Amino acid sequence: MAGSSTTTGGSSHKYSGYSDDQEEQQQKLQVVDRKRKRMLSNRESARRSRMRKQKHLDDLVSQVGHLKEDNSRIMTSINITNQLYVNMEAENSVLRAQMAELTNRLQSLNEIIDCINSNGDTNTSNTTCPFDDQIFDYDSRMMIDVPDDYGVMMMMNPWNSLPLNQPIMASADQMYMY
């Protein structure tokens, strides 16, 4: 009996040992299964991460393209605006020069009118005009000496019949009308 109990004990030991081995194997299979699932999950996660990264890169490349187009349009607009500015500055320079010339002409004409009015006035016969012996030639833009027969020439001049007792006045608006 003692032998049978040993055998039973041994077989029960073997049975319990067999059960431990099976449990160990089952645990190992579970660990392997968990590792395999984790590995698959990690692969899927890495695949999604690569896809997100690629999409982000594609978005950035697209954005760079749009920004380059915008930059090109803005640079073209700036260049056109600069050219218009240069043209306006050139035109303003010409207009300023014309205004200065017309202002000088107006001043000279007003001085001539003052001299004519003061010479025609009997009360101020002693008044001398700096232009008595000179006139302004607009073609050469300089003062020239008056010839001796200037009075005859003035009589022949159709402009001589205009009333010159008022100074000539012009505003900047009127100067740009013509």
MIZAKE-924654 format. One line per 2 residues: number of its first residue (from 1); their letters; for each residue z, y, x negated of C-alpha. Coordinates in steps of 0.02 Angstrom, whole numbers. Layout:
<mitis>
NUM	a	Z/Y/X  ...
</mitis>
This chain:
<mitis>
1	ma	0/0/0  37/106/-137
3	gs	-138/73/-197  -212/110/-29
5	st	-114/270/-15  -179/318/-184
7	tt	-352/277/-128  -325/370/30
9	gg	-246/505/-69  -389/497/-191
11	ss	-517/493/-55  -429/633/34
13	hk	-426/724/-132  -607/688/-154
15	ys	-637/744/23  -540/905/-2
17	gy	-629/929/-171  -795/902/-87
19	sd	-748/1030/42  -701/1155/-96
21	dq	-868/1126/-183  -959/1154/-21
23	ee	-860/1312/11  -898/1372/-163
25	qq	-1080/1336/-141  -1081/1421/25
27	qk	-995/1573/-51  -1120/1572/-194
29	lq	-1261/1562/-68  -1185/1707/27
31	vv	-1170/1808/-134  -1349/1764/-180
33	dr	-1404/1807/-3  -1310/1974/-10
35	kr	-1387/2010/-181  -1558/1967/-114
37	kr	-1533/2078/40  -1464/2219/-69
39	ml	-1611/2199/-188  -1733/2207/-41
41	sn	-1640/2355/31  -1643/2443/-139
43	re	-1830/2408/-156  -1861/2479/17
45	sa	-1752/2629/-22  -1843/2657/-187
47	rr	-2011/2643/-96  -1956/2773/33
49	sr	-1892/2884/-108  -2060/2870/-199
51	mr	-2150/2911/-36  -2039/3063/-6
53	kq	-2064/3119/-186  -2254/3098/-169
55	kh	-2255/3192/-4  -2152/3332/-82
57	ld	-2272/3339/-229  -2422/3344/-112
59	dl	-2340/3484/-12  -2307/3583/-172
61	vs	-2487/3560/-231  -2549/3619/-61
63	qv	-2431/3767/-67  -2493/3812/-242
65	gh	-2672/3809/-175  -2628/3925/-31
67	lk	-2531/4043/-146  -2678/4050/-267
69	ed	-2795/4094/-122  -2673/4228/-62
71	ns	-2656/4295/-238  -2845/4304/-256
73	ri	-2862/4398/-91  -2723/4518/-140
75	mt	-2801/4550/-311  -2969/4583/-229
77	si	-2886/4704/-109  -2796/4791/-253
79	ni	-2958/4807/-351  -3049/4881/-201
81	tn	-2905/5001/-168  -2902/5054/-351
83	ql	-3090/5085/-348  -3072/5189/-190
85	yv	-2930/5285/-272  -3037/5320/-427
87	nm	-3181/5377/-316  -3065/5491/-216
89	ea	-2992/5564/-374  -3166/5601/-440
91	en	-3215/5681/-275  -3053/5782/-272
93	sv	-3087/5840/-448  -3260/5901/-398
95	lr	-3189/5985/-244  -3052/6070/-346
97	aq	-3182/6135/-467  -3290/6198/-323
99	ma	-3139/6279/-243  -3094/6367/-406
101	el	-3274/6427/-425  -3282/6487/-245
103	tn	-3113/6572/-263  -3175/6664/-417
105	rl	-3336/6713/-326  -3236/6774/-177
107	qs	-3122/6875/-290  -3272/6952/-379
109	ln	-3357/6992/-214  -3199/7073/-147
111	ei	-3185/7178/-306  -3367/7230/-287
113	id	-3337/7276/-105  -3184/7377/-156
115	ci	-3289/7468/-287  -3430/7502/-163
117	ns	-3308/7563/-33  -3217/7674/-158
119	ng	-3381/7746/-227  -3447/7780/-52
121	dt	-3288/7871/-5  -3301/8059/-43
123	nt	-3113/8080/-57  -3100/7957/-199
125	sn	-3251/8009/-302  -3146/8008/-460
127	tt	-3113/7822/-438  -3204/7717/-566
129	cp	-3255/7539/-538  -3253/7415/-682
131	fd	-3417/7348/-614  -3511/7514/-606
133	dq	-3627/7465/-746  -3619/7275/-726
135	if	-3656/7144/-594  -3617/6959/-583
137	dy	-3768/6844/-602  -3728/6684/-508
139	ds	-3868/6586/-590  -3800/6614/-765
141	rm	-3621/6639/-701  -3589/6792/-808
143	mi	-3584/6979/-795  -3744/7070/-841
145	dv	-3778/7253/-867  -3849/7350/-721
147	pd	-4023/7417/-754  -4056/7603/-728
149	dy	-4159/7573/-572  -4019/7472/-491
151	gv	-4007/7593/-345  -4191/7564/-304
153	mm	-4164/7377/-315  -4015/7390/-197
155	mm	-4122/7483/-72  -4250/7342/-78
157	np	-4116/7209/-57  -4101/7150/124
159	wn	-3918/7110/95  -3888/7295/65
161	sl	-3893/7329/252  -3739/7224/286
163	pl	-3578/7317/322  -3472/7294/167
165	nq	-3319/7393/214  -3216/7236/249
167	pi	-3157/7115/112  -3230/6942/123
169	ma	-3099/6816/175  -3111/6627/174
171	sa	-2986/6490/199  -2988/6320/114
173	dq	-3043/6241/279  -3194/6354/290
175	my	-3244/6319/110  -3257/6132/145
177	my	-3363/6153/299  -3522/6178/198
</mitis>
